[in-house]
Amino acid sequence: MKRTRCSACNYDDLRLVLDLGLSPIADNYTKDNETVTHYPLQLAVCAGCHLVQLLEVVPDLFGSGYSFYSSASKPLSLYHARYASDVLNEWNLSDSGLARKPLVVEIGSNDGDFSHLLLRAGWRVIGVDPADGPAEVAAQRGVETVVKPFGRNLAHEIHAQHGPADVIIANHVLAHVESVSDVFAGIDELLAFKGTVYVEVQYLPDLILNNAFDLVYHEHRNFFSLTSLRSAARNHGLYVVDAQLTDRQGGSLRVKLRRQSQVSRRVSSVVSSEAWLTDTNVYLGLQGRAERLKQRLLQLLLDERDAGHAVVGYGAPAKATTLLNFCGIDGELLRYVTDTTEAKQERYIPGTGIKIYNQTVVDHEITDTYLLLAWNYAGSIMRNEQQFTIDGGHWILPIPAPTLL
């Protein structure tokens, strides 16, 4: 389905700023090297509220084949532990007036990696996630999970059954939804009068700064600045009362929302720093930067091949599908990819013919160079693989500009 109106404000002026051609569904890892369907991968900016969003909306992306499990990533689990601790400490310090433990609803709860930490603290927890595989794991952890997409209608059902939510969590889920407006309408429907909402999203300015166009794939439908996020929330009587920048996903934004508006220096500071994003002309350089990255990465890989070096991909995140397909990288340049996620192993990165193996199984293979596809975890990965570097191995970091280390 081709989007003609903005996901957040329904404005009908969407301006194309990045065209990555045809690409398969990023998380559609196949067991056999079969042909997969490709869809247009185009990014546009709303001339009204400045939300950046995909033009092509592919339905039914998060069913039984969805292979992302939060707990499979140790760095992400550690991040969730710190984040949950922040939420718990903030609640304990607040004057909520409740004589009971709060009711929390996590939208996009995945396998319960975050919400089960609140459950262990005695909170009443309900997860919401349309992906049945991760939802089953969450249920095994004790997190009651509604296996449906979140929106106003589902919010009404949850409210009728459980009452209003004191806390709503939405971590990196607004990127995935078809209608940002409908999700905020649901939050408005479900949230208690004095409730608090925590939302975390990839931060658009960091995506632009890092040249991280590989974060654009069909499961990522919306890309936010604080300016566009605040506008979308205000349309439904929700106000950003605090904001902070985090390092997740190469740069993210975490905000706190309530029904009552209040002055926040941190919010004002971030919004002021985003003034340049309100000019749609600033996005016109994205295409040229992506094309130059493609040329540079291909040249590095060709040089390694011509030197007789074996290049292997490290990590098979969804963004690897965009990078490899856009750059035309196949098994001739990249022998295979390793990943610790069991659900991805023995499968293929969509559209590439490149197979994914368990990292421990292929450690004995001779590898000269790793292409670090999970570049947002470069620090922790390269520390864990110090021996590879000591033994003379090299790394190619594709983002923000392809570099051989």
Stockholm file with secondary structure:
# STOCKHOLM 1.0

chainA/1-405         MKRTRCSACNYDDLRLVLDLGLSPIADNYTKDNETVTHYPLQLAVCAGCHLVQLLEVVPDLFGSGYSFYSSASKPLSLYHARYASDVLNEWNLSDSGLARKPLVVEIGSNDGDFSHLLLRAGWRVIGVDPADGPAEVAAQRGVETVVKPFGRNLAHEIHAQHGPADVIIANHVLAHVESVSDVFAGIDELLAFKGTVYVEVQYLPDLILNNAFDLVYHEHRNFFSLTSLRSAARNHGLYVVDAQLTDRQGGSLRVKLRRQSQVSRRVSSVVSSEAWLTDTNVYLGLQGRAERLKQRLLQLLLDERDAGHAVVGYGAPAKATTLLNFCGIDGELLRYVTDTTEAKQERYIPGTGIKIYNQTVVDHEITDTYLLLAWNYAGSIMRNEQQFTIDGGHWILPIPAPTLL
#=GR chainA/1-405 SS CBCCSCTTTCCSCEEEEEEEEEEECTTCCBSSCCCCCEEEEEEEEETTTCCEEESBCCSCCSSTTCCCCGGGCHHHHHHHHHHHHHHHHHHHHSCCCCSSCCEEEEETCTTSTTHHHHHHTTCEEEEECSCHHHHHHHHHTTCEEECSCCSHHHHHHHHHHHCCEEEEEEESCTTTCSCHHHHHHHHHHHEEEEEEEEEEEEBHHHHHHTTCGGGCSTTCCEEBCHHHHHHHHHTTTCEEEEEEEECGGGSEEEEEEESSCCCCHHHHHHHHHTGGGGSGGGGGGHHHHHHHHHHHHHHHHHHHHHTTCCEEEECCCHHHHHHHHHHTCCTTTCCCEEESCGGGTTSEETTTTEEEEETTTSTTSCCSEEEESCGGGHHHHHHHTHHHHHTTCEEEECSSSCEEC
#=GC SS_cons         CBCCSCTTTCCSCEEEEEEEEEEECTTCCBSSCCCCCEEEEEEEEETTTCCEEESBCCSCCSSTTCCCCGGGCHHHHHHHHHHHHHHHHHHHHSCCCCSSCCEEEEETCTTSTTHHHHHHTTCEEEEECSCHHHHHHHHHTTCEEECSCCSHHHHHHHHHHHCCEEEEEEESCTTTCSCHHHHHHHHHHHEEEEEEEEEEEEBHHHHHHTTCGGGCSTTCCEEBCHHHHHHHHHTTTCEEEEEEEECGGGSEEEEEEESSCCCCHHHHHHHHHTGGGGSGGGGGGHHHHHHHHHHHHHHHHHHHHHTTCCEEEECCCHHHHHHHHHHTCCTTTCCCEEESCGGGTTSEETTTTEEEEETTTSTTSCCSEEEESCGGGHHHHHHHTHHHHHTTCEEEECSSSCEEC
//
